[in-house]
Amino acid sequence: MSSCSLFTPNDYKSDLKPVWCPGCGDFGVLTSLYRALAESGCQPHETVIVSGIGCSSRLPGYVETYGFNALHGRALPIATGVKLAAPALTVVAVGGDGDGIAIGGNHFLHAARRNVDITYLMMDNEIYGLTKGQAGPTTPAGDKTKSTAYGNPDAAVDPCGMAISVGASWVGRAFSGDVKGTAELIRQAIAHRGFAFLNIISPCVTWRGDDQHKELRAKMRGVPADHDRASSEAALRLCGETDHLTAGVLYEVARPTLLGEMMSVRWRAQGDAAPPSREEMLQTFAAS
């Protein structure tokens, strides 16, 4: 995590104005991120926001930090490279459910199992919003969309259950309509050492209807007081709920990170010796 200083949420606002549809849940996520960065004391010049493609992936342009708008589904490998190249930076990857689970699903799996020390915020609107309302990985079965006129034939993917199953060491769920609660969860995710995944339920008013926000808010509840967040079985039970959607930290464990493992490899290979020069490395490759 980066060094700390005193900042306000406004210090992280860029000059660009969000172009999301009025009422989009991503506005709440952006506001929550501003607050979380300020509360975490993240230096803007020591923070990087990486995204893929989609409505929510516009977000790096709205934050006054370093940003990278990558290819569709490729936010996580870029974020991994940034963290390994510059370990002192705070790295946050953002995107939608289509970007992260469909075309980017393979990167999600490997970033989680490697326990890369980054935060991944997924704005889950259960639809492909930017491409005009097709069914996505988290669209509920039976839903009628632009691509499923007779009902979605596929079972929906649960992002939190997926993250736990493939090795994420911190998994939480939030609701974009709860800015204070979402900001606190983002803050905790940033503070976690390892791959921290936060699935943020972010209703799409354009393709999912005006009532979805009210329906989802009514289903949200906090994590039960007796929940064992170190138990994957207990966390997966919360993921499998149908009558409720539990918001909070569902799963949290401590285990070695990819960065720590790579530093160990570097030490075993290099020891106290000075890093090789560029010329020495080129000579090694030429000799082989």
C-alpha positions as CSV (number, residue, x, y, z in Angstrom):
1,M,0.0,0.0,0.0
2,S,1.2,3.5,-0.7
3,S,2.4,6.0,1.8
4,C,-0.3,8.2,3.4
5,S,-1.1,11.9,3.5
6,L,-4.2,14.0,4.1
7,F,-6.5,14.1,1.1
8,T,-10.2,14.7,0.6
9,P,-12.5,12.9,-1.9
10,N,-12.4,16.0,-4.1
11,D,-8.7,15.6,-4.5
12,Y,-9.2,12.5,-6.6
13,K,-11.8,14.0,-9.0
14,S,-10.5,14.6,-12.5
15,D,-11.7,17.3,-14.9
16,L,-13.7,14.8,-17.0
17,K,-17.4,14.5,-16.3
18,P,-18.9,11.0,-16.2
19,V,-21.1,10.2,-19.2
20,W,-23.0,7.3,-17.7
21,C,-26.8,7.2,-18.0
22,P,-28.6,9.2,-15.3
23,G,-29.3,6.9,-12.4
24,C,-26.5,4.4,-13.3
25,G,-25.2,2.6,-10.2
26,D,-21.6,3.4,-11.3
27,F,-22.0,7.0,-10.1
28,G,-22.3,5.6,-6.5
29,V,-19.2,3.3,-7.1
30,L,-17.1,6.3,-8.3
31,T,-18.2,8.4,-5.3
32,S,-17.4,5.5,-3.0
33,L,-13.9,5.1,-4.6
34,Y,-13.1,8.8,-4.0
35,R,-14.0,8.4,-0.3
36,A,-12.1,5.1,0.0
37,L,-8.9,6.5,-1.6
38,A,-9.0,9.5,0.7
39,E,-9.7,7.4,3.8
40,S,-6.8,5.1,2.9
41,G,-4.5,8.0,2.4
42,C,-3.5,6.9,-1.1
43,Q,-1.2,9.4,-2.8
44,P,-2.6,10.2,-6.2
45,H,0.8,9.8,-7.8
46,E,1.3,6.5,-6.2
47,T,-2.1,5.0,-7.2
48,V,-3.0,3.3,-10.5
49,I,-6.6,2.6,-11.7
50,V,-6.7,0.0,-14.5
51,S,-9.8,-1.0,-16.5
52,G,-10.9,-3.0,-19.5
53,I,-13.8,-2.0,-21.8
54,G,-17.4,-1.3,-21.0
55,C,-19.5,1.4,-19.3
56,S,-17.8,1.0,-15.9
57,S,-14.4,0.7,-17.5
58,R,-14.6,4.5,-18.3
59,L,-13.8,5.0,-14.6
60,P,-10.0,5.6,-14.7
61,G,-10.6,8.8,-16.7
62,Y,-12.7,10.2,-13.8
63,V,-10.0,9.7,-11.1
64,E,-7.0,12.0,-10.6
65,T,-4.5,9.2,-10.4
66,Y,-2.5,7.3,-12.9
67,G,-4.9,5.3,-15.1
68,F,-4.8,2.7,-17.9
69,N,-7.8,1.8,-20.1
70,A,-6.8,-1.6,-21.4
71,L,-8.3,-4.0,-24.0
72,H,-11.6,-5.8,-23.3
73,G,-11.1,-8.2,-20.4
74,R,-7.4,-7.4,-20.0
75,A,-7.5,-5.2,-16.9
76,L,-6.1,-7.8,-14.5
77,P,-2.9,-8.8,-16.4
78,I,-2.1,-5.1,-16.9
79,A,-2.7,-4.5,-13.2
80,T,-0.6,-7.5,-12.3
81,G,2.3,-6.2,-14.4
82,V,2.1,-2.7,-12.8
83,K,2.2,-4.2,-9.3
84,L,5.1,-6.5,-10.0
85,A,7.1,-3.7,-11.7
86,A,6.3,-1.1,-9.0
87,P,5.4,-2.9,-5.7
88,A,5.0,0.4,-3.8
89,L,2.0,1.5,-5.9
90,T,-1.6,1.0,-4.9
91,V,-3.2,-0.8,-7.8
92,V,-6.9,-1.0,-8.3
93,A,-8.5,-2.8,-11.3
94,V,-12.1,-2.0,-12.2
95,G,-14.6,-3.2,-14.7
96,G,-18.0,-4.8,-15.4
97,D,-19.2,-8.4,-15.1
98,G,-19.0,-9.0,-18.8
99,D,-15.5,-7.6,-19.0
100,G,-14.3,-9.6,-16.0
101,I,-16.1,-12.9,-16.2
102,A,-16.7,-13.5,-20.0
103,I,-13.7,-12.4,-22.1
104,G,-11.7,-11.7,-18.9
105,G,-12.6,-14.8,-17.0
106,N,-9.3,-16.6,-17.6
107,H,-7.4,-13.6,-16.2
108,F,-9.8,-13.5,-13.2
109,L,-8.9,-17.1,-12.4
110,H,-5.2,-16.7,-12.5
111,A,-5.0,-13.3,-10.7
112,A,-7.0,-14.8,-7.9
113,R,-5.0,-18.1,-7.6
114,R,-1.7,-16.2,-7.7
115,N,-3.0,-13.9,-5.0
116,V,-1.7,-10.8,-6.7
117,D,-1.7,-7.9,-4.3
118,I,-4.2,-5.7,-6.0
119,T,-7.9,-4.7,-5.5
120,Y,-10.4,-5.7,-8.1
121,L,-13.8,-3.8,-8.2
122,M,-16.4,-5.4,-10.4
123,M,-19.5,-3.3,-11.1
124,D,-22.1,-6.0,-11.7
125,N,-25.2,-4.8,-13.6
126,E,-26.2,-8.3,-14.9
127,I,-26.2,-7.1,-18.5
128,Y,-24.0,-5.9,-21.4
129,G,-24.8,-2.2,-21.0
130,L,-22.4,-0.5,-23.5
131,T,-23.2,-3.0,-26.3
132,K,-27.0,-2.4,-26.0
133,G,-28.5,-4.9,-23.5
134,Q,-27.4,-8.4,-24.4
135,A,-27.4,-11.1,-21.7
136,G,-24.1,-11.4,-19.8
137,P,-22.5,-13.9,-17.4
138,T,-24.5,-12.7,-14.4
139,T,-27.8,-12.2,-16.1
140,P,-30.4,-14.4,-14.3
141,A,-31.7,-17.5,-16.1
142,G,-35.0,-16.8,-17.8
143,D,-34.5,-13.0,-18.2
144,K,-35.5,-11.5,-21.5
145,T,-32.8,-9.3,-23.0
146,K,-31.9,-8.0,-26.4
147,S,-30.1,-11.3,-27.2
148,T,-32.5,-13.6,-25.3
149,A,-36.0,-12.7,-26.5
150,Y,-37.4,-16.0,-25.1
151,G,-35.5,-15.9,-21.9
152,N,-31.9,-16.4,-21.0
153,P,-31.1,-20.2,-21.3
154,D,-27.9,-20.0,-19.2
155,A,-27.4,-20.2,-15.5
156,A,-26.0,-17.0,-14.0
157,V,-22.4,-17.0,-12.6
158,D,-22.0,-15.8,-9.0
159,P,-18.9,-13.6,-9.0
160,C,-18.2,-14.0,-5.3
161,G,-18.6,-17.7,-5.3
162,M,-16.3,-17.9,-8.3
163,A,-13.7,-15.7,-6.7
164,I,-13.6,-17.8,-3.5
165,S,-13.4,-21.1,-5.5
166,V,-10.4,-20.0,-7.6
167,G,-8.4,-18.7,-4.7
168,A,-9.1,-15.0,-3.9
169,S,-7.9,-14.2,-0.4
170,W,-10.5,-11.4,0.3
171,V,-14.0,-11.4,-1.2
172,G,-16.8,-8.9,-0.5
173,R,-20.1,-7.8,-1.9
174,A,-21.5,-4.3,-1.9
175,F,-24.4,-2.3,-3.3
176,S,-23.8,0.9,-5.2
177,G,-26.8,2.5,-3.6
178,D,-25.0,2.3,-0.2
179,V,-22.1,4.8,-0.8
180,K,-20.9,4.8,2.8
181,G,-20.9,1.0,3.0
182,T,-19.3,0.5,-0.4
183,A,-16.5,3.1,0.5
184,E,-15.7,1.2,3.7
185,L,-15.5,-2.1,1.8
186,I,-13.2,-0.6,-0.9
187,R,-11.0,0.8,1.9
188,Q,-10.7,-2.7,3.5
189,A,-10.0,-4.3,0.1
190,I,-7.2,-1.8,-0.5
191,A,-5.7,-2.5,2.9
192,H,-5.8,-6.3,2.3
193,R,-2.5,-8.0,1.4
194,G,-3.4,-10.2,-1.6
195,F,-6.0,-10.4,-4.2
196,A,-9.1,-8.5,-2.9
197,F,-12.2,-8.9,-4.9
198,L,-15.3,-6.7,-4.3
199,N,-18.4,-7.5,-6.3
200,I,-20.5,-4.3,-6.4
201,I,-24.1,-4.7,-7.4
202,S,-24.6,-1.7,-9.7
203,P,-28.0,-1.5,-11.3
204,C,-28.4,-0.5,-15.0
205,V,-31.5,1.7,-15.3
206,T,-31.3,1.6,-19.1
207,W,-31.4,-2.1,-19.8
208,R,-32.6,-3.6,-16.4
209,G,-35.4,-1.2,-15.6
210,D,-36.1,1.5,-13.1
211,D,-37.4,-0.9,-10.5
212,Q,-34.2,-3.0,-10.2
213,H,-32.6,-0.6,-7.8
214,K,-35.5,-0.8,-5.4
215,E,-35.7,-4.6,-5.7
216,L,-32.0,-5.1,-5.1
217,R,-32.0,-2.6,-2.1
218,A,-34.8,-4.6,-0.6
219,K,-32.8,-7.8,-0.8
220,M,-29.6,-6.5,0.7
221,R,-28.7,-7.4,4.2
222,G,-25.5,-7.2,6.3
223,V,-23.2,-10.1,7.1
224,P,-24.6,-12.1,10.1
225,A,-22.7,-11.4,13.4
226,D,-21.7,-15.0,13.7
227,H,-20.3,-15.4,10.2
228,D,-16.9,-17.0,10.0
229,R,-15.2,-15.1,7.3
230,A,-12.2,-17.4,7.3
231,S,-14.4,-20.4,6.3
232,S,-14.9,-20.8,2.5
233,E,-17.8,-23.1,3.3
234,A,-19.6,-20.4,5.3
235,A,-18.8,-17.8,2.6
236,L,-20.2,-20.0,-0.2
237,R,-23.4,-20.5,1.8
238,L,-23.9,-16.8,1.7
239,C,-23.1,-16.7,-2.0
240,G,-25.8,-19.3,-2.6
241,E,-28.6,-17.3,-1.1
242,T,-31.7,-16.5,-3.2
243,D,-34.0,-14.5,-0.9
244,H,-31.2,-12.2,0.3
245,L,-28.0,-10.6,-1.0
246,T,-25.5,-10.3,1.8
247,A,-23.2,-7.3,1.7
248,G,-20.0,-7.1,3.6
249,V,-16.8,-9.1,3.8
250,L,-17.8,-12.7,2.9
251,Y,-14.3,-14.3,3.0
252,E,-10.9,-13.3,4.2
253,V,-7.7,-15.3,4.8
254,A,-4.0,-14.5,4.9
255,R,-1.7,-16.4,2.5
256,P,1.5,-15.7,0.5
257,T,1.1,-13.2,-2.3
258,L,2.6,-13.4,-5.8
259,L,4.8,-10.4,-5.1
260,G,6.2,-12.0,-1.9
261,E,6.9,-15.2,-3.8
262,M,8.6,-13.3,-6.7
263,M,10.8,-11.4,-4.2
264,S,11.8,-14.8,-2.6
265,V,12.8,-16.1,-6.1
266,R,14.7,-13.0,-6.8
267,W,16.6,-13.3,-3.5
268,R,17.4,-17.0,-4.1
269,A,18.7,-16.2,-7.6
270,Q,20.6,-13.0,-6.8
271,G,21.4,-12.9,-3.1
272,D,23.3,-9.8,-2.1
273,A,24.7,-9.3,-5.6
274,A,24.0,-6.1,-7.5
275,P,21.4,-6.4,-10.3
276,P,23.0,-7.2,-13.6
277,S,23.4,-4.4,-16.1
278,R,21.6,-4.2,-19.3
279,E,24.7,-5.1,-21.2
280,E,25.3,-8.2,-19.0
281,M,21.7,-9.4,-19.6
282,L,22.0,-8.9,-23.3
283,Q,25.3,-10.8,-23.4
284,T,23.6,-13.7,-21.5
285,F,20.8,-13.9,-24.0
286,A,23.3,-13.7,-26.9
287,A,25.4,-16.5,-25.5
288,S,22.4,-18.8,-25.2
